[in-house]
Amino acid sequence: MCLNALYAVVDRFYIGHGCGEDAMAALTLVFPVMMLFGAFGVFVGAGHSAALSLKLGERNHEACEKLLGQLVAFKLLLFFLLPPFVFFNADTVLGWCGGAKVSPAAFAAAKSYLRIVVFPMVFSHLAFGLSAMMRAEGNAVNSMVCMIVGFGANLILDPLFIFGLDLPVLGLHLPALGVAGAAWATNIAMFLSFLWAARYYLSGRSTVRFRFRRIGFYRPLLAKPMGIGLAPFLQQLMGALINLSLAAAFAHWSPDESAATMQIASLGVFQSLSILAIMPIFGTQQGLQPIFGYNWGARNFARVREAFVLGFWITTVLCVAASAVQTIPPFPRMLASFFVEHGNEALLTTAAHDLSVANCMIWTIAINVVATTYFQSIGHPRTAIFLSMLRQGVCLIPCIWLLPILGARTGFFAPALGVWLALPVSDVLCQLATVPPILAHLRFLKKVKKLKSGKVEKCCSMSEVTTPRYPLRTQPL
């Protein structure tokens, strides 16, 4: 997950130092669009990988092969729908993201980057989807190697394509492409990741066999993956809308074009560091997902509860560490300097201050993150959707637009600061609302945890066990 995140971070590292503030703002404008594509990828990948874990627990290998084929079919279908729309409406799409207020150079760079990456994105979708299926079948090593291949290629190609290379002795001349070079480097890297994933499944070494005749859609296998995948899809979709709202809010409340470009560039620094901080947390959830799903399918509720408790403490430690390094001086300024060119003191100071404000309460989000993964993995998509929408949809987006108005009318804080304050406020509100449903399920797991050598005792009839009522109606296991 860290390597996945580093695709965007590496681009911004080189762009921020070599191409300046306008280029950083350009990548920030494109980011919500990339997240939108990622939302559809997560919808397919997370849903099918969780369903695959359940079917493996049930020993239904034919259904596992069909799920793998259905994942590929979904990825190819998305390729024919989304990229053409974005390519031919790039001006409108970037305008929604606040592009109308930034400098012309930033807007032109954003449009160039978006049009280059939009069609080859099918390879990244296939690579990430197949990688998720590898994790679901228990082969985490190959899943990691798949990401390492792409990241390594991107790390090498980015500086070559962005800054160019001139070796007259060898007759080699690569022109400096700037932001467009970062796009082409990403395309090539993702294609190499796809080749590695395809090689794994075509070699016959995978637990679940890939068969071309299985590529298609299977009505009995559509509901469960789509229901499970809906929660992370909405979470990722809300992430895209949040980043779009943040950029649009900064563009709206900035007094001029220069201030808007600086605030959006600072938002790009925040996004890059947030990705690095959050991805280890999400990586932990990716590891918990097959354990939750497999043991729930196998009715080993003791293991499910143990995994939840352990996952919660690991996630809490990661959240506290992420909050500390982004809020305690002098770390915010040191981290921001990785993405700001030398000499741009104004942007560096602004970015460091914004990091401290935005991340001061992310140490509280552990319970919501683990709870969302838990309900998603055990096949309770409605609860997972409810929890995932809390922080992003219910709390954060209204705060992004209401707090700047409050600051402008009261004079207690600047409107731009009000946009940043929306993040910690929503973190706290979300966690308070997450506690009741997860406590209800933990009590349920404790109730059915009649252990006898690590297994549920026969005295506890499974037909008599029901899940807790809050926030769902009672459902038989």
Steps between C-alpha positions, in 0.01 A plus 500: 500500500789736571649427159161556342483840666853588398403515132337838559746604770809442286344702218437789738847478653670551164239743369506712814878541491554517126192664353371737768178608664286501185587139424422392858163672475440320169546155655271603786226589252530159334503308828120488558451361149757229564325418827170470314652239272648333804155485662368285218811285521450448874131423441598205283825394668402522868159344442632204300800440726280492812254267326794282394611467864150390598482244219845365585382455858202306364729289272304605188783511242276527194344818637852632569599455134183674388564790736848546351360501147222739600753743647687516168172550313403791724839666457475482121144635506605803705779571250247547220276734703698746714816602305324633184274724707790650697725541195248698295375706796833576668439877521164454671626233740800708609275805535295308758823442694576871533700535180316815393672705775864382470767636269481412128830308523363278778179429309686412177732261684205330672319448171811353336559253786138388512469429129822296495412267789127450450499217242803296621335496843341167405834333574516649848145385568580145392824497699337622822201269457712189443728603788197514732400150390852377579467632854156344535635155414780544755790581267606835643858467370405501132256782565783707648738412216236615251504843663881504535545443126284800411639725768861420409436582136324824593784604732755456221298641211359809675822707512598384151172607344442813711851650478627325186833331429776600260790258436669604170762224537230237477288697258220511757279805539177505701327839502374645829124447503410645841153403622435300182812296572362404841184376328690283250720356775190401696344336193805284434536404865139389530527295181795312650299432818220361286742271316626359831146434625400340169811281507412374847147395406590360159788291638267265689672565837202681649262338748206617287549410134439766237312370195412718203166326463408623848520869396144625519220588737321247720166605641522289819843653573415864436308599813756406766812664343304810401345528845835456675682729256241775535636614837863559390370640171294763679790567734736558206233697314454721804878542509491627142213737580683623810817581309290664230316700768825602670653628176176673398463658846855636496442637151174663614633659818839612363509871416692461174656255253838495675352422842279227353796334328703507825218352709436224247874427483502479882206261473717288270770480769236398755360232268844353434590470867153379594536219247827393659348516849170329420619223268667291775168523684305388195762233434425359845131489407583317176679241711209471745238461228571138395545396865160645592332356191654151511438443872148643482427262213653214702297609812816545708370802692773485761759567231286781356488677837874452562578642155277802565664583834852457366417699185355782709816540711732485198287758318493724807880499524529589131243781533675652802836487320350660188349782706818562697739535205267740318415730791798519740767758394737489320365194313227676294749742347754224435238284328362787292850581374503169307235639264587870483777638285793666675446871555119501500475601866139616475370163380717310748368699798140470382525126439660429842227695683222330302642155578495569874138616497362228273662200673471589867212254564561208263618294797128453578398325175623147580167359621312622192758360258507153660122488543441582133739224390342252741142551381610505136689171539224304673240593239315783680529770232228727636675548830835545327349764272346679798834513682710592197265786409510651849834677486507583132142559395300587810761696696781628281342638184247720686781627725715590198234743379347617830809576713647755252166683503508500880853635499418772247195618693642487852858601422636240744709332228573543130271313255794297365582388855137399540540259207794333675318489837228289337736200504564466877140590586366220278752251644363545851132496401544183297661298777227588749240357262701182428522372858140369549478262200844349549446445873178316418684264264785442744244394760352265239839344427564454870161333538568235234862453605438170683848364465605139503849453360458810291164394351137589568338244728222286360271619778473830318271422207584722202134515398429675829770767466407840358698813438436809715210725415694827491507651241350218288193285531572159650649267237576128532861406439 
